[in-house]
Amino acid sequence: MHTPQKLGIKVFYYELSKKITTGLLLLIAAFVLLSFKSFLISKITLLLPAGVAAATVSYFTFGLFIISFLFIAGGILISWFYYIGCTFTLDEHSFNIRRGIFNKKETFIPYRQIEDIDIEQSFFHRIMGVSRLVILTAGDDNDKEDETEGIFEIIDSHVAEQMRKDILQKTHIQTVKVSQISPQEGMK
């Protein structure tokens, strides 16, 4: 598997859901303002002339629409850059991570240094089908986990499981599963 792999399309959807929330809320607010436009104009005419009140509400509503679309478009763009900006490769001797669009950063983690791979999921991660993957290496300080180079904050759960399986196979680390053995089976 020498070709660069993506984190999974669910990463894009997860990031998109986080990034466009503000834009969607502003868009809803603009539609609410639009539906109450005549009511707002009637209340503002108590302070301002009717023409000025109508123009003020119209410009404010239009501005809110523009701002919401800018937030949504920006969220889509940032989410896409996040999605395409991180790839990984499993080569013969190391696990390689490439991050960034404009400022590229490459990290090579030799298989001999990998001690464990943790996959974590919050409730929202499970709903979206994504996970957090942490590759623990020899010399990592567990207290400073956020500084570890082998962290994928968001990765598709299926990609994470496959990555874990492939890396553990290359590192020759055995996964130990504990099972309960009854006393009668242990004596046989």
C-alpha positions in Angstrom: 0.0 0.0 0.0 2.4 2.7 -1.2 -0.2 5.0 -2.6 -1.4 7.8 -0.3 -4.7 7.1 1.4 -7.3 9.6 2.5 -8.9 9.7 5.9 -12.4 8.8 4.5 -15.2 11.0 3.1 -17.0 10.9 6.5 -14.2 13.2 7.7 -15.3 15.8 5.2 -18.9 15.5 6.3 -18.0 15.6 10.0 -15.9 18.8 9.5 -18.6 20.3 7.3 -21.2 19.7 9.9 -19.1 21.6 12.4 -18.0 24.4 10.1 -21.4 25.4 8.5 -23.5 25.5 11.7 -23.0 29.2 12.2 -23.9 29.9 8.6 -27.0 27.8 8.8 -28.2 29.6 11.9 -27.6 32.9 10.3 -29.6 31.7 7.2 -32.5 30.7 9.4 -32.4 34.0 11.2 -32.5 35.8 7.8 -35.6 33.8 6.7 -37.2 34.6 10.1 -36.5 38.3 9.5 -37.8 38.0 6.0 -41.1 36.4 7.2 -41.6 39.2 9.8 -40.5 42.0 7.5 -43.8 43.9 7.5 -44.1 43.6 11.2 -40.6 44.9 11.8 -41.1 47.8 9.4 -44.3 48.7 11.2 -42.4 48.8 14.6 -39.4 50.6 13.2 -41.6 53.3 11.6 -42.3 54.5 15.2 -38.7 55.6 15.3 -37.8 56.3 11.6 -39.7 57.4 8.5 -41.4 54.5 6.6 -39.1 54.6 3.6 -36.0 54.5 5.8 -37.5 51.7 8.0 -38.2 49.6 4.9 -34.7 50.1 3.5 -33.1 49.4 6.8 -34.9 46.1 7.2 -34.3 45.1 3.6 -30.6 45.9 3.8 -30.2 44.1 7.1 -32.0 41.0 5.8 -30.0 41.0 2.6 -26.7 41.5 4.5 -27.7 38.6 6.8 -28.2 36.4 3.7 -24.9 37.4 2.3 -23.0 36.7 5.5 -24.7 33.3 6.0 -23.7 32.3 2.5 -20.2 33.4 3.1 -20.0 31.4 6.3 -21.4 28.3 4.5 -19.1 28.7 1.5 -16.1 29.2 3.8 -17.1 26.2 5.8 -17.3 24.0 2.7 -13.9 25.3 1.5 -12.2 24.8 4.9 -13.7 21.3 5.3 -12.6 20.3 1.8 -9.0 21.6 2.4 -8.9 19.7 5.7 -10.1 16.5 3.9 -7.6 16.7 1.1 -4.8 18.0 3.2 -4.1 14.9 5.2 -3.0 11.6 3.7 -1.1 8.6 5.0 1.0 5.8 3.5 2.0 2.4 4.8 5.4 1.6 3.2 7.9 -1.1 3.9 9.5 0.4 7.0 7.4 3.2 8.3 4.0 4.8 8.6 4.0 8.1 6.8 1.6 11.0 7.5 1.4 14.0 5.2 -0.5 17.1 6.4 -1.2 20.5 5.0 -2.1 22.2 1.8 0.2 25.3 1.8 2.5 24.4 4.6 3.2 20.7 4.2 4.5 18.6 7.1 5.5 15.0 6.7 6.0 12.6 9.6 7.6 9.2 9.3 6.9 6.8 12.2 9.1 3.6 11.9 7.1 0.5 12.7 9.7 -0.6 15.3 8.7 2.4 17.4 5.0 1.8 17.4 3.8 0.3 20.6 0.0 0.6 20.4 -2.9 2.1 18.4 -5.9 3.5 20.3 -9.2 4.2 18.6 -11.6 6.5 20.5 -15.2 7.4 19.7 -17.5 9.9 21.4 -21.2 9.6 21.1 -21.2 12.2 18.2 -18.3 10.4 16.5 -20.3 7.1 16.5 -23.3 8.9 15.0 -21.1 10.3 12.2 -19.1 7.1 11.7 -15.7 8.6 12.6 -13.1 8.0 15.3 -10.1 9.5 16.9 -6.9 7.5 16.2 -3.8 7.7 18.4 -0.6 5.9 17.4 1.5 5.5 20.5 5.2 5.2 19.9 8.3 4.4 22.0 9.4 7.6 23.8 5.9 9.2 23.7 4.9 10.8 27.0 1.3 9.8 27.7 0.7 13.1 29.5 1.5 15.0 26.3 -0.7 12.9 24.0 -1.8 16.0 22.0 1.8 16.5 21.0 2.1 13.0 19.5 2.7 13.1 15.8 0.5 10.0 15.2 -2.8 11.5 16.0 -5.7 11.7 13.7 -8.4 13.8 15.4 -11.0 12.7 12.9 -10.8 9.6 10.7 -13.4 7.3 9.2 -14.0 4.4 11.6 -13.6 1.8 8.9 -10.4 3.4 7.7 -9.1 3.5 11.3 -9.8 -0.2 11.9 -8.2 -1.2 8.7 -5.2 1.1 9.4 -4.9 -0.4 12.9 -5.0 -4.0 11.5 -2.4 -3.2 8.8 0.0 -1.4 11.1 -0.2 -4.1 13.8 0.5 -6.7 11.2 3.6 -4.8 10.0 4.8 -4.2 13.6 4.2 -7.8 14.5 2.4 -6.7 17.7 -0.1 -9.2 18.9 -3.5 -8.2 20.0 -4.2 -9.9 23.3 -7.8 -10.8 24.0 -8.7 -11.8 27.5 -11.3 -14.5 27.9 -12.8 -16.2 30.9 -11.8 -19.8 31.3 -13.8 -21.9 33.6 -11.9 -24.0 36.2 -13.0 -27.3 34.5 -11.7 -26.2 31.1 -8.3 -25.1 32.6 -7.7 -28.6 34.1 -8.3 -30.4 30.9 
